[in-house]
Amino acid sequence: MKKEILISGGGIAGLTAAKLLSEQGHTVTVIDRATLFTKAGFLISLKSFGVRIMEELGLMEELQAASSPSELVRFLEKDEQVIQRISYEKMNENIERSVLISRGGLHNVLYDHLKDHVPVMFSTTISGMTSRGEKTEVRFSDGNKMDADLIIISEGLRSSTRERYFTGSQIEDFNTLYMGGRLHTEHSYPVGAFQIYIDVKKMLSIYPIANNEIAIQCYIHHTGDLATIQQKSGELLLSSFCDYSMEVKGLLNRFAEEGLMFVDKMGMVNAPDLVNGNMVLLGDAGYCPTALSGMGASLSIYGAKALSHFISKTPGDLRSACNNYNMLMQPVIRKFQSNARNNASAFIPADAQRLDQFVNTFRAASDTELKKIMTDPIVLTEDQLNFKIN
């Protein structure tokens, strides 16, 4: 039974859902506030079930072509003392392989595969909605309208549509600033060998992804408002790591002056219900686990697959499909949001005592203990992987 489906937000979750639902025969329209899509974006690691679903979508070849090499990661103290050295090959023995890729690169793989089959309306947002029986009239910012059987809200963490229509949802502020981006520069770092510095109230990651390009990401504990932070982001970045090595400080100076930097505050959405009538929340708009979970992109892709799975089972009863999606997702969401809180506490320690405790524990960890820390938390049960509701 063909349905008219509107997806508001053409990010990773929205485009994955558009691909899956259009392949089921539904008429899908995507709107996005952006004027166009670009390949720019910070680096993400697509892991586990996220990689599996991309393979099921037939996009693995394109995903690998857009990915960056990843061989090992070293966790360091600020004085360059090694805490732990982990091989990605060894880490991936316990889970399905991970793919390191820019968020824009992953998004572009999805968009290139979809753009000739599903219309995407740029510079367009939802201005209002009115229920009309089983359908909803949706009014757009450009004055156009459409009648939709289902509206999927995948607008990201700060979704205005969620704030308007899902009044029970709240954003949990991590009081942590994220700065990430890429810098084109000659460097001496080995490509594919990453460095992550753990420090009190901050963490810095350096990813050499090519001989002339480095991706940089950092988390800094900060309680200020985002607008003020963004105005002084470069100054804050440099002052936060002013006591690091000359090599690191030089790199961050170039990044602040010449790099393409994305700045945001970490938060995640607590939504007691992902469904309101024939509206449903998807991806970061409904359950952003923050980048600190390590699974934001994979969870967006998984949510899109889960929603499309239930719609395929009951295409004539979208309410039941969305309610089943909500029932499946809630425990999964709680799991990964708990991971994010635990990772924030461990990898961005609040004081010197907690830093020392983490360093000593992590440095002494056996392979079994490393697996428990690094990979066990990101694994789903077989029932969850097969979209079975307990």
Summary of the structure (lengths in Angstrom):
residues: 390
radius of gyration: 21.1
end to end distance: 27.3
largest distance: 65.4
contacts: 1313
relative contact order: 0.16
helix: 41%
strand: 28%
